[in-house]
Amino acid sequence: MSMTVTEYIQRQKIEEAKKLLTFSDSSPLQTASLLNFHDQSHFTKVFKKYTGVTPRQYKDHPV
């Protein structure tokens, strides 16, 4: 495998975050909380790492 367990879990969380941001009224802050991120800053950093955009940008213009 080419990724660590932590990376796998983060990728899965980000995939779920993308669904929440696209198909619900959940804000980035609520999404971060629902997915058990430490804080919104950490969530934003991880989200941007895997998607190239911030959660707010994604919510405003889903890819």
MMTF fields as JSON, N, C-alpha, C and O atoms, coordinates in Angstrom:
{
  "mmtfVersion": "1.0.0",
  "mmtfProducer": "UNKNOWN",
  "numBonds": 251,
  "numAtoms": 252,
  "numGroups": 63,
  "numChains": 1,
  "numModels": 1,
  "chainsPerModel": [1],
  "groupsPerChain": [63],
  "chainIdList": ["A"],
  "bondAtomList": [4, 2, 8, 6, 12, 10, 16, 14, 20, 18, 24, 22, 28, 26, 32, 30, 36, 34, 40, 38, 44, 42, 48, 46, 52, 50, 56, 54, 60, 58, 64, 62, 68, 66, 72, 70, 76, 74, 80, 78, 84, 82, 88, 86, 92, 90, 96, 94, 100, 98, 104, 102, 108, 106, 112, 110, 116, 114, 120, 118, 124, 122, 128, 126, 132, 130, 136, 134, 140, 138, 144, 142, 148, 146, 152, 150, 156, 154, 160, 158, 164, 162, 168, 166, 172, 170, 176, 174, 180, 178, 184, 182, 188, 186, 192, 190, 196, 194, 200, 198, 204, 202, 208, 206, 212, 210, 216, 214, 220, 218, 224, 222, 228, 226, 232, 230, 236, 234, 240, 238, 244, 242, 248, 246],
  "bondOrderList": [1, 1, 1, 1, 1, 1, 1, 1, 1, 1, 1, 1, 1, 1, 1, 1, 1, 1, 1, 1, 1, 1, 1, 1, 1, 1, 1, 1, 1, 1, 1, 1, 1, 1, 1, 1, 1, 1, 1, 1, 1, 1, 1, 1, 1, 1, 1, 1, 1, 1, 1, 1, 1, 1, 1, 1, 1, 1, 1, 1, 1, 1],
  "groupList": [{"groupName": "MET", "atomNameList": ["N", "CA", "C", "O"], "elementList": ["N", "C", "C", "O"], "formalChargeList": [0, 0, 0, 0], "bondAtomList": [1, 0, 2, 1, 3, 2], "bondOrderList": [1, 1, 2], "singleLetterCode": "M", "chemCompType": "L-PEPTIDE LINKING"}, {"groupName": "SER", "atomNameList": ["N", "CA", "C", "O"], "elementList": ["N", "C", "C", "O"], "formalChargeList": [0, 0, 0, 0], "bondAtomList": [1, 0, 2, 1, 3, 2], "bondOrderList": [1, 1, 2], "singleLetterCode": "S", "chemCompType": "L-PEPTIDE LINKING"}, {"groupName": "THR", "atomNameList": ["N", "CA", "C", "O"], "elementList": ["N", "C", "C", "O"], "formalChargeList": [0, 0, 0, 0], "bondAtomList": [1, 0, 2, 1, 3, 2], "bondOrderList": [1, 1, 2], "singleLetterCode": "T", "chemCompType": "L-PEPTIDE LINKING"}, {"groupName": "VAL", "atomNameList": ["N", "CA", "C", "O"], "elementList": ["N", "C", "C", "O"], "formalChargeList": [0, 0, 0, 0], "bondAtomList": [1, 0, 2, 1, 3, 2], "bondOrderList": [1, 1, 2], "singleLetterCode": "V", "chemCompType": "L-PEPTIDE LINKING"}, {"groupName": "GLU", "atomNameList": ["N", "CA", "C", "O"], "elementList": ["N", "C", "C", "O"], "formalChargeList": [0, 0, 0, 0], "bondAtomList": [1, 0, 2, 1, 3, 2], "bondOrderList": [1, 1, 2], "singleLetterCode": "E", "chemCompType": "L-PEPTIDE LINKING"}, {"groupName": "TYR", "atomNameList": ["N", "CA", "C", "O"], "elementList": ["N", "C", "C", "O"], "formalChargeList": [0, 0, 0, 0], "bondAtomList": [1, 0, 2, 1, 3, 2], "bondOrderList": [1, 1, 2], "singleLetterCode": "Y", "chemCompType": "L-PEPTIDE LINKING"}, {"groupName": "ILE", "atomNameList": ["N", "CA", "C", "O"], "elementList": ["N", "C", "C", "O"], "formalChargeList": [0, 0, 0, 0], "bondAtomList": [1, 0, 2, 1, 3, 2], "bondOrderList": [1, 1, 2], "singleLetterCode": "I", "chemCompType": "L-PEPTIDE LINKING"}, {"groupName": "GLN", "atomNameList": ["N", "CA", "C", "O"], "elementList": ["N", "C", "C", "O"], "formalChargeList": [0, 0, 0, 0], "bondAtomList": [1, 0, 2, 1, 3, 2], "bondOrderList": [1, 1, 2], "singleLetterCode": "Q", "chemCompType": "L-PEPTIDE LINKING"}, {"groupName": "ARG", "atomNameList": ["N", "CA", "C", "O"], "elementList": ["N", "C", "C", "O"], "formalChargeList": [0, 0, 0, 0], "bondAtomList": [1, 0, 2, 1, 3, 2], "bondOrderList": [1, 1, 2], "singleLetterCode": "R", "chemCompType": "L-PEPTIDE LINKING"}, {"groupName": "LYS", "atomNameList": ["N", "CA", "C", "O"], "elementList": ["N", "C", "C", "O"], "formalChargeList": [0, 0, 0, 0], "bondAtomList": [1, 0, 2, 1, 3, 2], "bondOrderList": [1, 1, 2], "singleLetterCode": "K", "chemCompType": "L-PEPTIDE LINKING"}, {"groupName": "ALA", "atomNameList": ["N", "CA", "C", "O"], "elementList": ["N", "C", "C", "O"], "formalChargeList": [0, 0, 0, 0], "bondAtomList": [1, 0, 2, 1, 3, 2], "bondOrderList": [1, 1, 2], "singleLetterCode": "A", "chemCompType": "L-PEPTIDE LINKING"}, {"groupName": "LEU", "atomNameList": ["N", "CA", "C", "O"], "elementList": ["N", "C", "C", "O"], "formalChargeList": [0, 0, 0, 0], "bondAtomList": [1, 0, 2, 1, 3, 2], "bondOrderList": [1, 1, 2], "singleLetterCode": "L", "chemCompType": "L-PEPTIDE LINKING"}, {"groupName": "PHE", "atomNameList": ["N", "CA", "C", "O"], "elementList": ["N", "C", "C", "O"], "formalChargeList": [0, 0, 0, 0], "bondAtomList": [1, 0, 2, 1, 3, 2], "bondOrderList": [1, 1, 2], "singleLetterCode": "F", "chemCompType": "L-PEPTIDE LINKING"}, {"groupName": "ASP", "atomNameList": ["N", "CA", "C", "O"], "elementList": ["N", "C", "C", "O"], "formalChargeList": [0, 0, 0, 0], "bondAtomList": [1, 0, 2, 1, 3, 2], "bondOrderList": [1, 1, 2], "singleLetterCode": "D", "chemCompType": "L-PEPTIDE LINKING"}, {"groupName": "PRO", "atomNameList": ["N", "CA", "C", "O"], "elementList": ["N", "C", "C", "O"], "formalChargeList": [0, 0, 0, 0], "bondAtomList": [1, 0, 2, 1, 3, 2], "bondOrderList": [1, 1, 2], "singleLetterCode": "P", "chemCompType": "L-PEPTIDE LINKING"}, {"groupName": "ASN", "atomNameList": ["N", "CA", "C", "O"], "elementList": ["N", "C", "C", "O"], "formalChargeList": [0, 0, 0, 0], "bondAtomList": [1, 0, 2, 1, 3, 2], "bondOrderList": [1, 1, 2], "singleLetterCode": "N", "chemCompType": "L-PEPTIDE LINKING"}, {"groupName": "HIS", "atomNameList": ["N", "CA", "C", "O"], "elementList": ["N", "C", "C", "O"], "formalChargeList": [0, 0, 0, 0], "bondAtomList": [1, 0, 2, 1, 3, 2], "bondOrderList": [1, 1, 2], "singleLetterCode": "H", "chemCompType": "L-PEPTIDE LINKING"}, {"groupName": "GLY", "atomNameList": ["N", "CA", "C", "O"], "elementList": ["N", "C", "C", "O"], "formalChargeList": [0, 0, 0, 0], "bondAtomList": [1, 0, 2, 1, 3, 2], "bondOrderList": [1, 1, 2], "singleLetterCode": "G", "chemCompType": "PEPTIDE LINKING"}],
  "groupTypeList": [0, 1, 0, 2, 3, 2, 4, 5, 6, 7, 8, 7, 9, 6, 4, 4, 10, 9, 9, 11, 11, 2, 12, 1, 13, 1, 1, 14, 11, 7, 2, 10, 1, 11, 11, 15, 12, 16, 13, 7, 1, 16, 12, 2, 9, 3, 12, 9, 9, 5, 2, 17, 3, 2, 14, 8, 7, 5, 9, 13, 16, 14, 3],
  "groupIdList": [1, 2, 3, 4, 5, 6, 7, 8, 9, 10, 11, 12, 13, 14, 15, 16, 17, 18, 19, 20, 21, 22, 23, 24, 25, 26, 27, 28, 29, 30, 31, 32, 33, 34, 35, 36, 37, 38, 39, 40, 41, 42, 43, 44, 45, 46, 47, 48, 49, 50, 51, 52, 53, 54, 55, 56, 57, 58, 59, 60, 61, 62, 63],
  "secStructList": [7, 7, 1, 7, 2, 2, 2, 2, 2, 2, 2, 2, 2, 2, 2, 2, 2, 2, 2, 2, 2, 2, 2, 1, 7, 7, 7, 2, 2, 2, 2, 2, 2, 2, 6, 6, 7, 1, 7, 2, 2, 2, 2, 2, 2, 2, 2, 2, 2, 2, 2, 1, 1, 7, 2, 2, 2, 2, 2, 2, 1, 7, 7],
  "xCoordList": [0.832, 0.0, 0.873, 1.934, 0.411, 1.222, 0.805, 1.3, -0.098, -0.497, -0.59, -0.802, -0.424, -0.518, -1.984, -2.877, -2.212, -3.57, -4.158, -5.333, -3.347, -3.801, -4.239, -5.28, -3.445, -3.809, -5.117, -5.966, -5.266, -6.493, -7.712, -8.727, -7.601, -8.712, -9.01, -10.173, -7.972, -8.18, -8.875, -9.797, -8.443, -9.071, -10.547, -11.389, -10.853, -12.242, -13.077, -14.212, -12.512, -13.204, -13.445, -14.509, -12.47, -12.616, -13.674, -14.439, -13.732, -14.788, -16.167, -17.099, -16.292, -17.565, -17.842, -18.985, -16.819, -16.978, -17.484, -18.363, -16.939, -17.377, -18.871, -19.587, -19.335, -20.764, -21.6, -22.62, -21.148, -21.881, -21.941, -22.986, -20.836, -20.788, -21.625, -22.16, -21.738, -22.489, -23.983, -24.799, -24.334, -25.733, -26.472, -27.594, -25.88, -26.575, -26.329, -25.561, -26.981, -26.795, -25.668, -25.483, -24.926, -23.848, -22.755, -22.277, -22.377, -21.293, -19.956, -19.908, -18.876, -17.568, -17.282, -16.711, -17.664, -17.452, -18.245, -17.711, -19.506, -20.328, -19.779, -19.758, -19.34, -18.776, -17.527, -17.36, -16.655, -15.44, -15.797, -15.173, -16.786, -17.209, -17.816, -17.498, -18.677, -19.308, -18.279, -18.477, -17.191, -16.176, -15.013, -13.978, -15.195, -14.242, -12.852, -11.845, -12.803, -11.534, -11.31, -12.267, -10.045, -9.702, -10.305, -10.857, -10.196, -10.737, -10.897, -10.454, -11.525, -11.793, -10.494, -10.423, -9.488, -8.211, -7.564, -7.076, -7.566, -7.002, -7.817, -7.254, -9.131, -10.011, -9.716, -9.604, -9.592, -9.319, -7.983, -7.88, -6.968, -5.65, -5.703, -5.155, -6.351, -6.449, -7.324, -6.992, -8.429, -9.326, -8.59, -8.685, -7.864, -7.137, -6.02, -5.733, -5.401, -4.342, -4.866, -4.166, -6.087, -6.619, -7.485, -7.703, -7.977, -8.862, -8.287, -8.695, -7.347, -6.773, -7.537, -7.116, -8.666, -9.461, -9.882, -9.815, -10.317, -10.801, -12.226, -12.902, -12.686, -14.063, -15.089, -16.092, -14.85, -15.779, -15.819, -16.892, -14.647, -14.604, -15.327, -16.054, -15.134, -15.786, -17.308, -18.052, -17.761, -19.201, -19.823, -20.927, -19.11, -19.629, -19.615, -20.468, -18.64, -18.487, -18.034, -16.858, -18.912, -18.496, -17.898, -18.343, -16.893, -16.212, -16.864, -16.434],
  "yCoordList": [-1.189, 0.0, 1.247, 1.284, 2.251, 3.455, 4.571, 5.692, 4.287, 5.329, 4.742, 3.544, 5.629, 5.2, 5.087, 5.546, 4.479, 4.362, 5.752, 5.991, 6.652, 8.018, 8.702, 9.358, 8.549, 9.147, 8.557, 9.278, 7.261, 6.597, 7.158, 7.484, 7.264, 7.786, 9.232, 9.605, 10.042, 11.434, 11.512, 12.307, 10.698, 10.709, 10.325, 10.916, 9.34, 8.927, 10.038, 10.282, 10.703, 11.823, 12.956, 13.576, 13.228, 14.312, 13.945, 14.811, 12.699, 12.269, 12.475, 12.922, 12.15, 12.359, 13.853, 14.286, 14.638, 16.094, 16.682, 17.545, 16.224, 16.722, 16.455, 17.307, 15.29, 14.967, 15.89, 16.43, 16.057, 16.922, 18.362, 19.008, 18.854, 20.233, 20.424, 21.508, 19.391, 19.483, 19.268, 19.998, 18.269, 17.833, 18.185, 17.721, 18.984, 19.387, 20.871, 21.524, 21.375, 22.776, 22.906, 23.974, 21.846, 21.843, 22.841, 22.848, 23.672, 24.633, 23.907, 22.793, 24.525, 23.904, 23.636, 22.599, 24.544, 24.335, 23.133, 22.309, 23.031, 21.894, 20.59, 19.563, 20.644, 19.461, 18.994, 17.802, 19.927, 19.589, 18.912, 17.923, 19.438, 18.875, 17.48, 16.56, 17.325, 16.023, 14.933, 13.77, 15.313, 14.342, 14.252, 13.655, 14.847, 14.75, 15.309, 14.743, 16.425, 17.122, 17.958, 18.405, 18.17, 18.906, 20.305, 20.759, 20.977, 22.323, 22.631, 21.86, 23.748, 24.092, 24.347, 24.049, 24.883, 25.155, 23.853, 23.783, 22.848, 21.547, 20.929, 20.393, 21.007, 20.499, 21.192, 20.532, 22.507, 23.266, 22.844, 22.683, 22.665, 22.262, 20.891, 20.713, 19.933, 18.58, 18.585, 17.936, 19.309, 19.379, 19.938, 19.394, 21.017, 21.644, 20.736, 20.727, 19.983, 19.045, 18.04, 17.712, 17.554, 16.512, 17.03, 16.312, 18.261, 18.764, 19.957, 20.232, 20.66, 21.836, 23.126, 24.198, 23.027, 24.207, 24.119, 23.052, 25.245, 25.244, 24.689, 24.643, 24.27, 23.788, 24.837, 24.493, 26.109, 27.181, 27.312, 27.426, 27.296, 27.371, 26.182, 26.335, 25.012, 23.798, 23.906, 23.57, 24.377, 24.502, 25.497, 25.283, 26.575, 27.598, 27.139, 27.544, 26.289, 25.804, 24.366, 24.112, 23.395, 21.986, 21.549, 21.964, 20.713, 20.235, 18.963, 18.404],
  "zCoordList": [0.0, 0.0, 0.0, 0.623, -0.701, -0.823, 0.127, 0.009, 1.071, 2.019, 3.421, 3.609, 4.396, 5.784, 6.192, 5.48, 7.328, 7.861, 8.103, 7.824, 8.615, 8.876, 7.587, 7.551, 6.529, 5.243, 4.714, 4.191, 4.854, 4.394, 5.132, 4.516, 6.444, 7.249, 6.856, 6.706, 6.689, 6.292, 4.936, 4.758, 3.988, 2.653, 2.743, 2.068, 3.572, 3.731, 4.368, 3.958, 5.365, 6.008, 5.018, 5.03, 4.167, 3.197, 2.161, 1.737, 1.75, 0.817, 1.448, 0.779, 2.726, 3.426, 3.567, 3.414, 3.853, 3.977, 2.666, 2.669, 1.552, 0.247, 0.042, -0.483, 0.449, 0.336, 1.226, 0.799, 2.465, 3.395, 2.89, 2.968, 2.38, 1.904, 0.641, 0.409, -0.162, -1.41, -1.222, -1.784, -0.433, -0.376, 0.907, 1.11, 1.767, 2.996, 3.256, 2.549, 4.26, 4.664, 5.687, 6.269, 5.906, 6.882, 6.491, 5.357, 7.443, 7.217, 7.351, 7.87, 6.889, 7.11, 8.588, 8.926, 9.456, 10.892, 11.403, 12.146, 11.011, 11.419, 10.85, 11.529, 9.612, 8.964, 9.697, 9.952, 10.035, 10.782, 12.1, 12.486, 12.777, 14.057, 13.872, 14.626, 12.883, 12.618, 12.318, 12.67, 11.673, 11.273, 12.269, 11.974, 13.44, 14.556, 14.257, 14.681, 13.524, 13.372, 14.623, 15.256, 14.979, 16.202, 16.196, 17.199, 15.067, 14.925, 13.443, 12.591, 13.142, 11.749, 10.974, 9.781, 11.623, 10.964, 10.475, 9.347, 11.314, 10.934, 9.797, 8.842, 9.906, 8.857, 7.527, 6.494, 7.548, 6.329, 5.718, 4.502, 6.552, 6.067, 5.395, 4.307, 6.029, 5.472, 4.221, 3.229, 4.264, 3.11, 1.897, 0.797, 2.104, 0.994, 0.47, -0.727, 1.359, 0.963, -0.067, -1.025, 0.126, -0.748, -1.901, -2.877, -1.8, -2.857, -3.618, -4.746, -3.004, -3.647, -3.389, -3.823, -2.68, -2.342, -0.88, -0.269, -0.324, 1.057, 1.103, 0.075, 2.275, 2.38, 1.942, 1.317, 2.263, 1.864, 0.341, -0.252, -0.28, -1.742, -2.357, -3.339, -1.791, -2.304, -2.158, -3.08, -0.997, -0.765, -1.743, -2.243, -2.006, -2.923, -4.38, -5.169, -4.739, -6.125, -6.124, -6.385, -5.842, -5.806, -7.154, -8.224, -7.054, -8.262, -8.761, -9.77]
}
